[in-house]
Amino acid sequence: MGRLSAVAVAMVVLLAVVSVGEGKKKDKEKVCNKGWECSGSKYCCNETITDHFQVYQFENLFSKRNAPVAHAVGFWDYQSFITAAAVYEPLGFGTTGGKQMGMKEVAAFLGHVGSKTSCGYGVATGGPLAWGLCYNHEMSPSQSYCADDYKYPCTPGAEYYGRGALPVYWNYNYGLIGEGIKVDLLNHPEYLEQNATMAFQAAMWRWMTPMKKKQPSAHDVFVGNWKPSKNDTLEKRLPGFGMTMNILYADLVCGQGFVDSMNSIISHYQYYLDLMGVGREFSGDNLDCAEQKALNPSGKSASS
């Protein structure tokens, strides 16, 4: 029995050593460095955004943004977009999965941006989808967008109308997003219409960040990081582009059938997929949110 006990102890020790070794392997997850655009992350081992989305493609997507009748001529450019993206590529923005998923995520994000900043209309030159990034701020604010908020009180003289690539409204959203990107937007909301890189960065923060604990981000539901609960499934919230609209706009867009506001965002996404060479046939499942119940029903939403 003594020998058997000794063997048993030796096996336990061996298993413990193997277990520790495997733990160390997991701890030492491979990370890659690709210079200024992406470094210190496992996602940087994949293709980065500049590998598959370049200046000429940005120009194709937003071909009318500097037309004389546009309202933000000279403001938006590729350099601002890619500089902002470099902050989030190490976190998986445009770098999760293979090349196709990376391109699809860029098209999805920009589909929202293009739709929300468009001045295109039915008979616009080049078609209504060619006019994304026409605006960088709301032209005729309908209200003050100042609400009582203990954490993010309005700053005297500041105006919190819609600004940015995914327009931000209300003092509490400027405060929250400002904290997220480490810029004092609560006191200086005007920064989002003065600095295109910051405007893109604020939009990417919103795309990459869950609004509540234990909830997914728009990024998560698009790239496949999120598994819906039984309740999500019952309320028709499923992974895909449709769910990104639910997270960003809730019932301002979703759960209302095939309304124009939702259809416009989908159309921009698919148009960009075509222009980027991916093709709308790869739009993915669960493209719309027409019948989805809002994850966070009406109330405080960072973009509308």
Contacts in CASP RR format, 6 or more apart in sequence:
PFRMAT RR
TARGET T0000
AUTHOR 0000-0000-0000
METHOD contacts of the structure
MODEL  1
MGRLSAVAVAMVVLLAVVSVGEGKKKDKEKVCNKGWECSGSKYCCNETIT
DHFQVYQFENLFSKRNAPVAHAVGFWDYQSFITAAAVYEPLGFGTTGGKQ
MGMKEVAAFLGHVGSKTSCGYGVATGGPLAWGLCYNHEMSPSQSYCADDY
KYPCTPGAEYYGRGALPVYWNYNYGLIGEGIKVDLLNHPEYLEQNATMAF
QAAMWRWMTPMKKKQPSAHDVFVGNWKPSKNDTLEKRLPGFGMTMNILYA
DLVCGQGFVDSMNSIISHYQYYLDLMGVGREFSGDNLDCAEQKALNPSGK
SASS
29 42 0 8 1.000
30 42 0 8 1.000
30 45 0 8 1.000
31 40 0 8 1.000
31 41 0 8 1.000
31 42 0 8 1.000
31 44 0 8 1.000
31 45 0 8 1.000
32 38 0 8 1.000
32 39 0 8 1.000
32 40 0 8 1.000
32 41 0 8 1.000
32 42 0 8 1.000
32 44 0 8 1.000
32 45 0 8 1.000
33 39 0 8 1.000
33 40 0 8 1.000
33 44 0 8 1.000
34 44 0 8 1.000
34 48 0 8 1.000
36 86 0 8 1.000
37 48 0 8 1.000
37 49 0 8 1.000
37 50 0 8 1.000
37 82 0 8 1.000
37 85 0 8 1.000
37 86 0 8 1.000
37 89 0 8 1.000
38 44 0 8 1.000
38 48 0 8 1.000
38 86 0 8 1.000
38 89 0 8 1.000
38 90 0 8 1.000
38 95 0 8 1.000
39 90 0 8 1.000
40 90 0 8 1.000
41 89 0 8 1.000
41 90 0 8 1.000
41 91 0 8 1.000
41 92 0 8 1.000
41 95 0 8 1.000
43 89 0 8 1.000
43 90 0 8 1.000
43 91 0 8 1.000
43 92 0 8 1.000
43 95 0 8 1.000
43 96 0 8 1.000
44 89 0 8 1.000
44 90 0 8 1.000
44 95 0 8 1.000
46 95 0 8 1.000
46 96 0 8 1.000
46 97 0 8 1.000
46 98 0 8 1.000
47 95 0 8 1.000
47 98 0 8 1.000
47 99 0 8 1.000
47 102 0 8 1.000
48 89 0 8 1.000
48 94 0 8 1.000
48 95 0 8 1.000
49 82 0 8 1.000
49 85 0 8 1.000
49 89 0 8 1.000
49 93 0 8 1.000
49 94 0 8 1.000
49 95 0 8 1.000
49 102 0 8 1.000
49 106 0 8 1.000
50 82 0 8 1.000
51 99 0 8 1.000
52 99 0 8 1.000
52 102 0 8 1.000
52 103 0 8 1.000
53 103 0 8 1.000
53 106 0 8 1.000
53 276 0 8 1.000
54 78 0 8 1.000
55 78 0 8 1.000
57 275 0 8 1.000
57 276 0 8 1.000
58 77 0 8 1.000
58 78 0 8 1.000
58 81 0 8 1.000
59 78 0 8 1.000
60 275 0 8 1.000
61 110 0 8 1.000
61 132 0 8 1.000
61 272 0 8 1.000
61 275 0 8 1.000
61 276 0 8 1.000
62 76 0 8 1.000
62 114 0 8 1.000
62 130 0 8 1.000
62 132 0 8 1.000
62 133 0 8 1.000
63 126 0 8 1.000
63 130 0 8 1.000
64 70 0 8 1.000
64 120 0 8 1.000
64 124 0 8 1.000
64 125 0 8 1.000
64 126 0 8 1.000
64 130 0 8 1.000
64 131 0 8 1.000
64 132 0 8 1.000
64 134 0 8 1.000
65 72 0 8 1.000
65 73 0 8 1.000
65 74 0 8 1.000
65 76 0 8 1.000
65 131 0 8 1.000
65 132 0 8 1.000
65 133 0 8 1.000
65 134 0 8 1.000
66 73 0 8 1.000
66 74 0 8 1.000
67 73 0 8 1.000
67 125 0 8 1.000
67 131 0 8 1.000
69 119 0 8 1.000
70 119 0 8 1.000
70 131 0 8 1.000
70 134 0 8 1.000
71 119 0 8 1.000
71 134 0 8 1.000
71 135 0 8 1.000
71 136 0 8 1.000
71 139 0 8 1.000
72 117 0 8 1.000
72 133 0 8 1.000
72 134 0 8 1.000
72 135 0 8 1.000
72 136 0 8 1.000
72 137 0 8 1.000
75 133 0 8 1.000
75 136 0 8 1.000
75 196 0 8 1.000
76 133 0 8 1.000
76 136 0 8 1.000
76 165 0 8 1.000
76 196 0 8 1.000
77 196 0 8 1.000
80 196 0 8 1.000
80 197 0 8 1.000
80 199 0 8 1.000
80 200 0 8 1.000
81 196 0 8 1.000
81 200 0 8 1.000
83 197 0 8 1.000
83 200 0 8 1.000
84 197 0 8 1.000
84 198 0 8 1.000
84 200 0 8 1.000
84 201 0 8 1.000
84 204 0 8 1.000
85 93 0 8 1.000
85 94 0 8 1.000
85 200 0 8 1.000
85 204 0 8 1.000
87 201 0 8 1.000
87 204 0 8 1.000
88 204 0 8 1.000
88 205 0 8 1.000
88 208 0 8 1.000
89 95 0 8 1.000
91 208 0 8 1.000
92 208 0 8 1.000
92 219 0 8 1.000
92 223 0 8 1.000
93 105 0 8 1.000
93 109 0 8 1.000
93 204 0 8 1.000
93 207 0 8 1.000
93 208 0 8 1.000
93 219 0 8 1.000
94 101 0 8 1.000
94 102 0 8 1.000
94 105 0 8 1.000
94 106 0 8 1.000
95 102 0 8 1.000
96 102 0 8 1.000
96 105 0 8 1.000
96 219 0 8 1.000
96 223 0 8 1.000
96 225 0 8 1.000
97 223 0 8 1.000
100 278 0 8 1.000
100 282 0 8 1.000
101 223 0 8 1.000
103 273 0 8 1.000
103 276 0 8 1.000
103 277 0 8 1.000
103 278 0 8 1.000
104 222 0 8 1.000
104 273 0 8 1.000
104 278 0 8 1.000
104 282 0 8 1.000
104 284 0 8 1.000
105 219 0 8 1.000
105 222 0 8 1.000
105 223 0 8 1.000
106 276 0 8 1.000
107 269 0 8 1.000
107 272 0 8 1.000
107 273 0 8 1.000
107 276 0 8 1.000
107 278 0 8 1.000
108 222 0 8 1.000
108 241 0 8 1.000
108 244 0 8 1.000
108 269 0 8 1.000
109 203 0 8 1.000
109 204 0 8 1.000
109 207 0 8 1.000
109 218 0 8 1.000
110 268 0 8 1.000
110 272 0 8 1.000
111 265 0 8 1.000
111 268 0 8 1.000
111 269 0 8 1.000
111 272 0 8 1.000
112 166 0 8 1.000
112 203 0 8 1.000
112 207 0 8 1.000
112 244 0 8 1.000
112 245 0 8 1.000
112 248 0 8 1.000
112 265 0 8 1.000
112 268 0 8 1.000
112 269 0 8 1.000
113 132 0 8 1.000
113 133 0 8 1.000
113 165 0 8 1.000
113 166 0 8 1.000
113 203 0 8 1.000
114 132 0 8 1.000
114 133 0 8 1.000
114 268 0 8 1.000
115 132 0 8 1.000
115 264 0 8 1.000
115 265 0 8 1.000
115 267 0 8 1.000
115 268 0 8 1.000
116 165 0 8 1.000
116 166 0 8 1.000
116 167 0 8 1.000
116 265 0 8 1.000
116 303 0 8 1.000
117 132 0 8 1.000
117 133 0 8 1.000
117 134 0 8 1.000
117 135 0 8 1.000
117 136 0 8 1.000
117 164 0 8 1.000
117 165 0 8 1.000
117 167 0 8 1.000
118 128 0 8 1.000
118 129 0 8 1.000
118 131 0 8 1.000
118 132 0 8 1.000
118 134 0 8 1.000
118 135 0 8 1.000
118 264 0 8 1.000
118 268 0 8 1.000
119 131 0 8 1.000
119 132 0 8 1.000
119 134 0 8 1.000
119 135 0 8 1.000
120 127 0 8 1.000
120 128 0 8 1.000
120 129 0 8 1.000
120 130 0 8 1.000
120 131 0 8 1.000
120 132 0 8 1.000
120 134 0 8 1.000
121 128 0 8 1.000
122 128 0 8 1.000
124 130 0 8 1.000
124 131 0 8 1.000
129 267 0 8 1.000
129 268 0 8 1.000
129 271 0 8 1.000
132 268 0 8 1.000
133 165 0 8 1.000
136 163 0 8 1.000
136 164 0 8 1.000
136 192 0 8 1.000
136 193 0 8 1.000
136 196 0 8 1.000
136 199 0 8 1.000
137 161 0 8 1.000
137 162 0 8 1.000
137 163 0 8 1.000
137 164 0 8 1.000
137 167 0 8 1.000
137 192 0 8 1.000
137 193 0 8 1.000
138 161 0 8 1.000
138 162 0 8 1.000
138 163 0 8 1.000
138 167 0 8 1.000
138 169 0 8 1.000
141 159 0 8 1.000
141 161 0 8 1.000
141 162 0 8 1.000
144 159 0 8 1.000
144 160 0 8 1.000
145 159 0 8 1.000
145 160 0 8 1.000
145 161 0 8 1.000
145 162 0 8 1.000
145 169 0 8 1.000
145 170 0 8 1.000
145 171 0 8 1.000
146 154 0 8 1.000
146 160 0 8 1.000
146 170 0 8 1.000
146 171 0 8 1.000
147 154 0 8 1.000
147 170 0 8 1.000
147 171 0 8 1.000
147 172 0 8 1.000
149 171 0 8 1.000
149 172 0 8 1.000
151 172 0 8 1.000
152 171 0 8 1.000
152 172 0 8 1.000
152 174 0 8 1.000
152 175 0 8 1.000
152 176 0 8 1.000
152 186 0 8 1.000
153 171 0 8 1.000
154 160 0 8 1.000
154 171 0 8 1.000
155 171 0 8 1.000
155 186 0 8 1.000
155 187 0 8 1.000
158 171 0 8 1.000
158 186 0 8 1.000
158 187 0 8 1.000
158 188 0 8 1.000
158 189 0 8 1.000
158 190 0 8 1.000
159 189 0 8 1.000
159 190 0 8 1.000
160 169 0 8 1.000
160 170 0 8 1.000
160 171 0 8 1.000
160 173 0 8 1.000
160 174 0 8 1.000
160 189 0 8 1.000
161 169 0 8 1.000
162 168 0 8 1.000
162 169 0 8 1.000
163 189 0 8 1.000
163 190 0 8 1.000
163 192 0 8 1.000
163 193 0 8 1.000
163 199 0 8 1.000
164 192 0 8 1.000
164 193 0 8 1.000
164 199 0 8 1.000
164 202 0 8 1.000
164 203 0 8 1.000
165 199 0 8 1.000
165 200 0 8 1.000
165 202 0 8 1.000
165 203 0 8 1.000
166 202 0 8 1.000
166 203 0 8 1.000
166 206 0 8 1.000
166 207 0 8 1.000
166 248 0 8 1.000
166 302 0 8 1.000
166 303 0 8 1.000
167 303 0 8 1.000
167 304 0 8 1.000
168 174 0 8 1.000
168 177 0 8 1.000
168 185 0 8 1.000
168 189 0 8 1.000
168 192 0 8 1.000
168 202 0 8 1.000
168 206 0 8 1.000
168 302 0 8 1.000
168 303 0 8 1.000
169 302 0 8 1.000
169 303 0 8 1.000
169 304 0 8 1.000
170 300 0 8 1.000
171 186 0 8 1.000
172 300 0 8 1.000
173 300 0 8 1.000
173 301 0 8 1.000
173 302 0 8 1.000
173 303 0 8 1.000
174 185 0 8 1.000
174 186 0 8 1.000
174 189 0 8 1.000
175 185 0 8 1.000
175 186 0 8 1.000
176 302 0 8 1.000
177 185 0 8 1.000
177 202 0 8 1.000
177 205 0 8 1.000
177 206 0 8 1.000
177 302 0 8 1.000
178 184 0 8 1.000
178 185 0 8 1.000
178 186 0 8 1.000
178 202 0 8 1.000
180 205 0 8 1.000
180 209 0 8 1.000
181 198 0 8 1.000
181 201 0 8 1.000
181 202 0 8 1.000
181 205 0 8 1.000
183 191 0 8 1.000
183 198 0 8 1.000
185 191 0 8 1.000
185 192 0 8 1.000
185 202 0 8 1.000
191 198 0 8 1.000
192 198 0 8 1.000
192 199 0 8 1.000
192 202 0 8 1.000
193 199 0 8 1.000
206 218 0 8 1.000
206 248 0 8 1.000
206 302 0 8 1.000
206 303 0 8 1.000
207 217 0 8 1.000
207 218 0 8 1.000
207 219 0 8 1.000
207 244 0 8 1.000
207 248 0 8 1.000
208 217 0 8 1.000
208 218 0 8 1.000
208 219 0 8 1.000
209 217 0 8 1.000
210 216 0 8 1.000
210 217 0 8 1.000
210 220 0 8 1.000
211 247 0 8 1.000
211 296 0 8 1.000
211 302 0 8 1.000
212 296 0 8 1.000
215 247 0 8 1.000
215 295 0 8 1.000
215 296 0 8 1.000
216 225 0 8 1.000
216 226 0 8 1.000
216 243 0 8 1.000
216 247 0 8 1.000
217 247 0 8 1.000
218 243 0 8 1.000
218 244 0 8 1.000
218 247 0 8 1.000
218 248 0 8 1.000
219 225 0 8 1.000
220 226 0 8 1.000
221 239 0 8 1.000
221 240 0 8 1.000
221 243 0 8 1.000
221 244 0 8 1.000
221 247 0 8 1.000
222 239 0 8 1.000
222 240 0 8 1.000
222 241 0 8 1.000
222 243 0 8 1.000
222 244 0 8 1.000
224 239 0 8 1.000
224 240 0 8 1.000
226 239 0 8 1.000
226 243 0 8 1.000
227 239 0 8 1.000
228 237 0 8 1.000
228 238 0 8 1.000
228 239 0 8 1.000
232 238 0 8 1.000
235 292 0 8 1.000
235 293 0 8 1.000
236 291 0 8 1.000
236 292 0 8 1.000
236 293 0 8 1.000
237 243 0 8 1.000
237 246 0 8 1.000
237 292 0 8 1.000
237 293 0 8 1.000
237 295 0 8 1.000
238 285 0 8 1.000
238 286 0 8 1.000
239 285 0 8 1.000
239 286 0 8 1.000
240 284 0 8 1.000
240 285 0 8 1.000
240 286 0 8 1.000
240 287 0 8 1.000
241 266 0 8 1.000
241 269 0 8 1.000
241 283 0 8 1.000
241 284 0 8 1.000
241 286 0 8 1.000
241 287 0 8 1.000
241 288 0 8 1.000
242 254 0 8 1.000
242 266 0 8 1.000
242 286 0 8 1.000
242 287 0 8 1.000
242 288 0 8 1.000
242 289 0 8 1.000
242 292 0 8 1.000
243 286 0 8 1.000
243 289 0 8 1.000
243 292 0 8 1.000
245 253 0 8 1.000
245 254 0 8 1.000
245 262 0 8 1.000
245 265 0 8 1.000
245 288 0 8 1.000
245 289 0 8 1.000
246 253 0 8 1.000
246 254 0 8 1.000
246 289 0 8 1.000
246 292 0 8 1.000
246 294 0 8 1.000
246 295 0 8 1.000
247 295 0 8 1.000
248 301 0 8 1.000
248 302 0 8 1.000
248 303 0 8 1.000
249 261 0 8 1.000
249 301 0 8 1.000
249 303 0 8 1.000
249 304 0 8 1.000
250 294 0 8 1.000
250 295 0 8 1.000
250 296 0 8 1.000
250 297 0 8 1.000
250 298 0 8 1.000
250 299 0 8 1.000
250 301 0 8 1.000
251 293 0 8 1.000
251 294 0 8 1.000
251 297 0 8 1.000
251 298 0 8 1.000
252 261 0 8 1.000
252 298 0 8 1.000
252 301 0 8 1.000
252 304 0 8 1.000
253 259 0 8 1.000
253 261 0 8 1.000
253 262 0 8 1.000
253 265 0 8 1.000
253 289 0 8 1.000
254 262 0 8 1.000
254 289 0 8 1.000
254 290 0 8 1.000
254 292 0 8 1.000
254 293 0 8 1.000
254 294 0 8 1.000
255 289 0 8 1.000
255 290 0 8 1.000
255 291 0 8 1.000
255 292 0 8 1.000
255 293 0 8 1.000
255 294 0 8 1.000
256 262 0 8 1.000
256 290 0 8 1.000
257 290 0 8 1.000
257 291 0 8 1.000
258 288 0 8 1.000
258 290 0 8 1.000
259 290 0 8 1.000
262 288 0 8 1.000
262 289 0 8 1.000
262 290 0 8 1.000
266 287 0 8 1.000
266 288 0 8 1.000
269 283 0 8 1.000
270 279 0 8 1.000
270 280 0 8 1.000
270 283 0 8 1.000
271 280 0 8 1.000
273 279 0 8 1.000
273 280 0 8 1.000
273 282 0 8 1.000
273 283 0 8 1.000
274 280 0 8 1.000
END
